[in-house]
Amino acid sequence: MAKITYIEHNGTEHQIDVANGSTVMEGARDNNIPGIEADCGGACACSTCHVYVHPNWVDKLPSMDDMEEDMLDFAYEPDPARSRLTCQLEVTDALNGLVVQMPEKQI
């Protein structure tokens, strides 16, 4: 289990315990966190679960694969250094304390 902080674009924070083996996207979806739409259900076929990873966490996450990188091209205002798709981030104990911020909107 990992405690993950989701920060809405307006600054509202949500700290959620997310089970290992699920994704950061599923943690947001299952807890009704606004700002992550997850239109494709986690298939990495859209960019509606895009977030900006807190700078302290960027180097601690597994690197993204080509499919995630391609999908981020469709995200709203992606940041090459901090943008990730939460459907591609599997929760483990190593993600305890992760902080992600949602963009202004999802497209």
N, C-alpha and C positions, 0 to 999 in steps of 0.2 A: 504494500500500500504506500502511496506517495501523496503528500499534501501538495497540491498545485494551486497557485494563485492565478486567477483569471482577472484581468483588469479590462473593464469595458472602456470604450473610447472616451466616455465622459468621466472616467476616473474611478467609478464604482468598482470595488474589489470584492471578489468571491474566493474564499479559501475552501477547497473541496478535497476530501480524501478520495482518491481514485485507485481502484483495485489494480494490482499488477496483472499484466496480460491484456488489459484494455488499452485504448488509445487516449491521448489527451483530448481528442475530439469527442470520443464517447463519454468521457468524464463531464465535458461541458454539456453535451446533448442530454445526457441522463439526469442532469441536475438543473436543467432549464436555464443555463447561463446565456443571457442575451449576447448576440454578436457573433456567434458561430452557428451558421445555418446548416452546414453539412448536407447539402442537396443531394449528393451522390451516395450518401450513406457510408462513406469511408473507402470508396473504391479508387481514390486518387484520379477521379475523372472530372473534377471541377476545382475551383479555388475558393469555395465558400466556407472553408474552415481555416483560412489564412490568419496567422497571427505574427506579431513581432515578438521575438524571444528577447528577454532581458539580456543586456550585454554580458552579464556575469555567467550566463548559461550557454551562450553561443558555442563555445569550444567544448562544452561538456556533452553535447548531444551527438548522436551518431550522424555521420555525414549523409546528405540527401542523395538519393539515386536520380538517374536521368529523368524518370517519369515525373517525380516531384518537382524537379527544376523546371521542366517544360510546363507543368501546370501553373507554377508561380508566375509565368509570363502573363497569365490571364487574371491575376489577382489585382485588387485595387491598391495602387501605390506600393508595390513591393519594394522592400529594402534588401539589396543584394547581401548585406552582411547579417541581417536579423530575421528575415521572413522565413517562415516554415508553414507547412500544411500540418495541422494537428492530427489528421487521420494517419499520418506517417510516423508519428511519435508514439511508440509503444511504451506504456508505463512499466517501470521497474523501480525498485528501491532507490536506484541511482538518480531518479528524477525527483526525489523528495526535496521540496523547496522550490521547484521550478516556477518561474514567473513568466507569464505571457500576456501580451496586451493586444486587444482586438483593434483592427483598423476602423476608420470612420464608417465604412460600409463594406459589404461583401458583394462581389459581382461574379 
